[in-house]
Amino acid sequence: MRIIISGAGVGGLATAQGLLAAGHEVVVLERGELQQAGPSGYRLRLDSRAMTVLARLLPASLFTALLASGSGRAVNQRLTYLDQRLRPLGSTREGDRDVLTIGRGPLLRLLAHGIADHVREHRETRSFQITPDHVSITTTDGQTETGDVVIVAEGAHSPLRRQLLGDTGGRVLDAGMVSGRVPGRAADLGLTGIADALRHGYALATGRGGFGMFLSAHDPVTGPAVDPTVAGPIQPDLEDPYLIWALLGPTGRLPGTDAGQSVLRAAVEDLTRAWHPDIAHLPRLTDPVSLRRVALYAAPPVPAWPTTAVTLLGDAVHVVPPTGGIGASTAIRDAGHLVDALTGIGDRPALLNALHQYEQTMRDYADDIVTGSIAPLRWQHRLRHPLVYTAVTATRATTFALTGRSLPLPSRN
Ligand SMILES: Cc1cc2nc3c(=O)[nH]c(=O)nc-3n(C[C@H](O)[C@H](O)[C@H](O)COP(=O)(O)OP(=O)(O)OC[C@H]3O[C@@H](n4cnc5c(N)ncnc54)[C@H](O)[C@@H]3O)c2cc1C
């Protein structure tokens, strides 16, 4: 079968790898370019479910190179909660044993390894047409691409999703994010408070006014999941160490999504002035090109739609805010189910049946993923009120100091 995938992102490339291995003909249309060497902007936490899928979809040597390019649970054992002065409020253990954190750049470069010939860059999809025998895609340059099935993996705001389901697939949330990347290691930069907070993994510092800062050190050079020197024939893609921060807060108090780098930097400096000096210092240490204002979206409940030869995966069907840290893992999970469904399929009736099965399976977990990803934002929203903030942080800090144990976290809904 000839399969067209729109979008060479996380889900699209993972699917392409699996479908090519299953013997299908695959063309990937990408509106931009494949990721080139260089820093990635941010790093992704992939859960064990996603890692199990990748172990199945990728050639063994490529999967080993992936492990050698990121860090495992050994360096990401806990999520530590702090107040804005970096005083500990508690922590939760990373329950997932086979988690991998990897830069988005290395992940995409490795997912494209060996299949770049199948990717057509600068081809932005506009619409699809379904006939009894095939399906074709028209791109904005006026060209068409024809195949037996189209997999829409073009992320949030997909034009093909709009045509298929009549909506853009995501409602904007009343919270936004500014994120950035600081090259180097916290301790080497003199950020001892942050280095301490990140000793066991990730950290979330909760501030006043409904703001919170997520912090994570990414250091695959010293803490890879697999020793890169014994990785095998495919070279690991190792990034230099960096610190990732993301300031979450009410949309109305953040700059607009079109704000430039200097505006973003000034805004974060202003908003974190009263925080711990290490945090207040971060904007000045941040690589300016990495500064991003991210609007947060969440998918409405995933609808059931009549199955056709056009299907969806990843953010194109169930976009989630990064607060759940699960959007990429879910795109890979979708890829696994879709590749399984299409393996061995050769004719149209069998194809539609297989796609229908995939869509049912994906819908069964998609809504829970979206709800779970919004929960931390709800929690933060409640802390906007100064009395609530003071009461919650004081109680949690006292409990933690007296017992060394965290109070239970808010429920996921
Ligand atoms: C700051 C941040 C941190 C995150 N952290 C995590 C994390 O720790 N763990 C996690 O699991 N997830 C995380 N996520 C979410 C994760 O990045 C996304 O959920 C994931 O990339 C979705 O994969 P996808 O394949 O659906 O789409 P994408 O990876 O976004 O890929 C879509 C691709 O389609 C292309 N495209 C778009 N429109 C068109 C078109 N019309 N025609 C052709 N091509 C098109 C795009 O250029 C892109 O290459 C984070 C996101 C952000 C912003």
The ligand as an SDF file (V2000), in Angstrom:
LIG
                    3D

 53 58  0  0  0  0  0  0  0  0999 V2000
    7.8220   23.2320   25.8150 C   0  0  0  0  0  0  0  0  0  0  0  0
    7.2040   21.8850   25.5330 C   0  0  0  0  0  0  0  0  0  0  0  0
    7.5780   20.7910   26.3140 C   0  0  0  0  0  0  0  0  0  0  0  0
    7.0180   19.5200   26.0710 C   0  0  0  0  0  0  0  0  0  0  0  0
    7.4170   18.4760   26.8450 N   0  0  0  0  0  0  0  0  0  0  0  0
    6.9180   17.2320   26.5980 C   0  0  0  0  0  0  0  0  0  0  0  0
    7.3960   16.0960   27.3280 C   0  0  0  0  0  0  0  0  0  0  0  0
    8.2590   16.2160   28.2180 O   0  0  0  0  0  0  0  0  0  0  0  0
    6.8780   14.8710   27.0330 N   0  0  0  0  0  0  0  0  0  0  0  0
    5.9430   14.7060   26.0540 C   0  0  0  0  0  0  0  0  0  0  0  0
    5.5160   13.5490   25.8240 O   0  0  0  0  0  0  0  0  0  0  0  0
    5.4730   15.7590   25.3270 N   0  0  0  0  0  0  0  0  0  0  0  0
    5.9420   17.0170   25.5730 C   0  0  0  0  0  0  0  0  0  0  0  0
    5.5200   18.0810   24.8240 N   0  0  0  0  0  0  0  0  0  0  0  0
    4.4800   17.8680   23.7860 C   0  0  0  0  0  0  0  0  0  0  0  0
    5.0570   17.2920   22.4880 C   0  0  0  0  0  0  0  0  0  0  0  0
    6.1010   18.0770   21.9750 O   0  0  0  0  0  0  0  0  0  0  0  0
    3.9440   17.1800   21.4440 C   0  0  0  0  0  0  0  0  0  0  0  0
    2.7840   16.6480   22.0280 O   0  0  0  0  0  0  0  0  0  0  0  0
    4.3980   16.2300   20.3160 C   0  0  0  0  0  0  0  0  0  0  0  0
    5.4740   16.7850   19.5980 O   0  0  0  0  0  0  0  0  0  0  0  0
    3.2230   15.9440   19.3660 C   0  0  0  0  0  0  0  0  0  0  0  0
    3.6860   15.1180   18.3330 O   0  0  0  0  0  0  0  0  0  0  0  0
    2.9670   15.1530   16.8960 P   0  0  0  0  0  0  0  0  0  0  0  0
    3.6980   14.1740   16.0530 O   0  0  0  0  0  0  0  0  0  0  0  0
    1.5130   15.0180   17.0610 O   0  0  0  0  0  0  0  0  0  0  0  0
    3.2110   16.6280   16.3660 O   0  0  0  0  0  0  0  0  0  0  0  0
    4.5780   17.4080   16.1650 P   0  0  0  0  0  0  0  0  0  0  0  0
    5.7170   16.7150   16.7810 O   0  0  0  0  0  0  0  0  0  0  0  0
    4.2690   18.8180   16.5620 O   0  0  0  0  0  0  0  0  0  0  0  0
    4.8050   17.3550   14.5860 O   0  0  0  0  0  0  0  0  0  0  0  0
    3.9470   17.9520   13.6620 C   0  0  0  0  0  0  0  0  0  0  0  0
    4.7390   18.1400   12.3580 C   0  0  0  0  0  0  0  0  0  0  0  0
    3.8320   18.4700   11.3180 O   0  0  0  0  0  0  0  0  0  0  0  0
    4.3460   19.5510   10.5630 C   0  0  0  0  0  0  0  0  0  0  0  0
    3.1880   20.2480    9.9670 N   0  0  0  0  0  0  0  0  0  0  0  0
    2.2880   21.0550   10.5810 C   0  0  0  0  0  0  0  0  0  0  0  0
    1.3410   21.4500    9.7290 N   0  0  0  0  0  0  0  0  0  0  0  0
    1.6490   20.8810    8.5300 C   0  0  0  0  0  0  0  0  0  0  0  0
    1.0270   20.9080    7.2550 C   0  0  0  0  0  0  0  0  0  0  0  0
   -0.1200   21.5950    7.0310 N   0  0  0  0  0  0  0  0  0  0  0  0
    1.5950   20.2070    6.2350 N   0  0  0  0  0  0  0  0  0  0  0  0
    2.7350   19.4750    6.4510 C   0  0  0  0  0  0  0  0  0  0  0  0
    3.3710   19.4340    7.6530 N   0  0  0  0  0  0  0  0  0  0  0  0
    2.8220   20.1130    8.6750 C   0  0  0  0  0  0  0  0  0  0  0  0
    5.1120   20.3660   11.5870 C   0  0  0  0  0  0  0  0  0  0  0  0
    6.0760   21.2140   10.9560 O   0  0  0  0  0  0  0  0  0  0  0  0
    5.7500   19.2680   12.4260 C   0  0  0  0  0  0  0  0  0  0  0  0
    6.9750   18.8320   11.8970 O   0  0  0  0  0  0  0  0  0  0  0  0
    6.0560   19.3560   25.0390 C   0  0  0  0  0  0  0  0  0  0  0  0
    5.6910   20.4630   24.2400 C   0  0  0  0  0  0  0  0  0  0  0  0
    6.2490   21.7060   24.4850 C   0  0  0  0  0  0  0  0  0  0  0  0
    5.8480   22.8670   23.6120 C   0  0  0  0  0  0  0  0  0  0  0  0
  1  2  1  0
  2  3  1  0
  2 52  2  0
  3  4  2  0
  4  5  1  0
  4 50  1  0
  5  6  2  0
  6  7  1  0
  6 13  1  0
  7  8  2  0
  7  9  1  0
  9 10  1  0
 10 11  2  0
 10 12  1  0
 12 13  2  0
 13 14  1  0
 14 15  1  0
 14 50  1  0
 15 16  1  0
 16 17  1  0
 16 18  1  0
 18 19  1  0
 18 20  1  0
 20 21  1  0
 20 22  1  0
 22 23  1  0
 23 24  1  0
 24 25  2  0
 24 26  1  0
 24 27  1  0
 27 28  1  0
 28 29  2  0
 28 30  1  0
 28 31  1  0
 31 32  1  0
 32 33  1  0
 33 34  1  0
 33 48  1  0
 34 35  1  0
 35 36  1  0
 35 46  1  0
 36 37  1  0
 36 45  1  0
 37 38  2  0
 38 39  1  0
 39 40  1  0
 39 45  2  0
 40 41  1  0
 40 42  2  0
 42 43  1  0
 43 44  2  0
 44 45  1  0
 46 47  1  0
 46 48  1  0
 48 49  1  0
 50 51  2  0
 51 52  1  0
 52 53  1  0
M  END
$$$$
